[in-house]
């Protein structure tokens, strides 16, 4: 039996007395590749914070490997769970290599310097994310897309079992969007990396994620395969948008198109 590696049970939480997550439950199993979609304000980023322990819950529980998340020491948690947050401005002018090496922290003894295996893992992570040529550059001199790829490389250097990503392709050009998602797809397939990824791009999510969670006002509105979730009815109800959904002629996955000129009859 494939037991959940990460699960949330009836979690509630928010900010300044405002409840954002309203009794939300989910399960991730080993080898899942799950996308979270939904409009702004639906609670997607708050959910990531709850699943990583950054948000103090007002109710419910998050468990990792069957243990409450709060039972993990930070170093132990980082050996299992890696997070790629939304774009943040670097505070210090570390080099790219130094930032990626920070991903090895959970695997090092206290005050120990990275060794041969650590250098190998760092170099592999930089190569996979196409940042090797930037390794001596200060991160405060990088473009937004370059910095995002460095952040993903640091997460890969942790060698986690689970990776949570908050809009990892938001600042990337089309080529690097595909590169990052194909990399996650490969790691998911070959190393059974469990992936939970927030995306505002419904079509990219449909192409790469095995399962989608459609969020609305702090709850899961619909869950299932991309075809089951990305329906005209669901998208109209959650986004308030008139769309047309058809099969991508190359992949067969659902493709969401804006319906600017048609009436509601044409969108059905």
VENUR-V724180 format. One record per backbone hydrogen bond with DSSP energy under -0.5 kcal/mol. NH is the residue of the N-H (numbers start at 1). CO is the residue of the C=O. E is the energy in kcal/mol with one decimal. If there is no record, write none. Layout:
nh | co | e
NH | CO | E
NH | CO | E
This chain:
nh | co | e
3 | 1 | -1.3
5 | 28 | -2.6
6 | 28 | -1.9
7 | 63 | -2.5
8 | 26 | -2.6
9 | 61 | -2.6
10 | 8 | -0.6
11 | 24 | -2.7
12 | 59 | -2.3
13 | 21 | -1.4
15 | 18 | -1.6
18 | 15 | -2.7
19 | 17 | -0.6
20 | 13 | -2.1
20 | 18 | -0.5
21 | 13 | -2.9
22 | 20 | -0.5
22 | 218 | -2.1
23 | 11 | -1.1
23 | 21 | -0.5
24 | 11 | -2.1
26 | 8 | -1.9
28 | 6 | -3.1
30 | 3 | -0.7
31 | 192 | -0.8
32 | 29 | -2.2
34 | 195 | -3.0
35 | 211 | -2.7
36 | 197 | -2.6
37 | 35 | -0.5
37 | 213 | -2.7
39 | 215 | -0.5
42 | 39 | -1.6
47 | 43 | -2.0
48 | 44 | -1.6
49 | 45 | -2.0
50 | 46 | -2.1
51 | 47 | -2.4
52 | 48 | -1.0
53 | 49 | -0.5
53 | 50 | -0.8
54 | 49 | -1.8
55 | 49 | -1.4
56 | 54 | -0.5
57 | 55 | -0.6
58 | 12 | -3.1
59 | 12 | -1.2
61 | 9 | -1.5
63 | 7 | -2.8
64 | 67 | -3.0
65 | 5 | -3.2
67 | 64 | -1.8
69 | 62 | -2.8
71 | 68 | -2.0
72 | 69 | -1.7
77 | 73 | -2.6
78 | 74 | -2.1
79 | 75 | -0.8
79 | 76 | -0.5
80 | 76 | -0.6
80 | 77 | -1.3
81 | 77 | -2.9
82 | 162 | -2.5
84 | 164 | -3.0
85 | 83 | -0.6
94 | 92 | -1.5
96 | 134 | -0.6
96 | 137 | -1.7
97 | 135 | -2.4
99 | 95 | -2.1
100 | 96 | -2.4
101 | 97 | -2.5
102 | 98 | -1.0
102 | 99 | -0.6
103 | 100 | -1.6
104 | 101 | -2.1
105 | 102 | -1.5
107 | 104 | -1.8
108 | 104 | -0.5
108 | 105 | -1.5
112 | 109 | -2.3
119 | 115 | -2.4
120 | 116 | -2.0
121 | 117 | -2.3
122 | 118 | -2.5
123 | 119 | -2.5
124 | 120 | -2.2
125 | 121 | -2.4
126 | 122 | -2.3
127 | 123 | -2.1
128 | 124 | -2.5
129 | 125 | -1.4
130 | 127 | -1.1
131 | 126 | -2.6
132 | 126 | -0.7
134 | 131 | -1.7
135 | 132 | -1.7
137 | 134 | -2.4
139 | 94 | -3.1
141 | 138 | -1.8
142 | 139 | -1.3
147 | 143 | -2.6
148 | 144 | -2.0
149 | 145 | -1.8
150 | 146 | -1.9
151 | 147 | -2.2
152 | 148 | -2.0
153 | 149 | -2.1
154 | 150 | -2.4
155 | 151 | -1.8
156 | 152 | -2.4
157 | 153 | -2.0
158 | 154 | -0.6
158 | 155 | -1.0
159 | 156 | -1.9
160 | 155 | -0.5
161 | 80 | -1.9
162 | 80 | -2.5
163 | 194 | -2.9
164 | 82 | -2.8
165 | 196 | -2.7
166 | 84 | -3.0
167 | 165 | -0.9
167 | 198 | -0.9
170 | 167 | -1.4
172 | 169 | -1.4
177 | 173 | -2.4
178 | 174 | -2.1
179 | 175 | -1.9
180 | 176 | -2.5
181 | 177 | -2.2
182 | 178 | -2.7
183 | 179 | -2.0
184 | 180 | -2.5
185 | 181 | -2.4
186 | 182 | -2.3
187 | 183 | -2.7
188 | 184 | -2.4
189 | 185 | -2.2
190 | 186 | -3.3
191 | 187 | -1.9
192 | 188 | -0.6
193 | 187 | -1.8
194 | 161 | -2.7
195 | 32 | -2.6
196 | 163 | -2.4
197 | 34 | -2.6
198 | 165 | -3.1
199 | 36 | -2.3
202 | 200 | -1.0
205 | 201 | -2.3
206 | 202 | -2.1
207 | 203 | -1.6
208 | 204 | -1.8
209 | 205 | -2.3
210 | 33 | -2.1
211 | 33 | -1.5
212 | 224 | -3.2
213 | 35 | -2.8
214 | 212 | -0.5
214 | 222 | -3.0
215 | 37 | -3.1
215 | 213 | -0.7
216 | 219 | -2.3
218 | 42 | -2.2
219 | 216 | -1.6
221 | 214 | -2.9
221 | 219 | -0.8
222 | 214 | -1.4
224 | 212 | -1.8
229 | 225 | -2.1
230 | 226 | -2.8
231 | 229 | -2.0
235 | 231 | -2.5
236 | 232 | -2.1
237 | 233 | -2.2
238 | 234 | -2.4
239 | 235 | -2.1
240 | 235 | -0.6
240 | 236 | -1.0
241 | 235 | -0.9
243 | 241 | -0.7
244 | 257 | -3.2
246 | 255 | -2.2
248 | 253 | -3.4
252 | 248 | -2.6
255 | 246 | -3.0
257 | 244 | -3.2
257 | 255 | -0.5
259 | 242 | -2.0
260 | 258 | -0.8
266 | 263 | -0.7
267 | 263 | -0.9
268 | 264 | -0.6
268 | 265 | -0.8
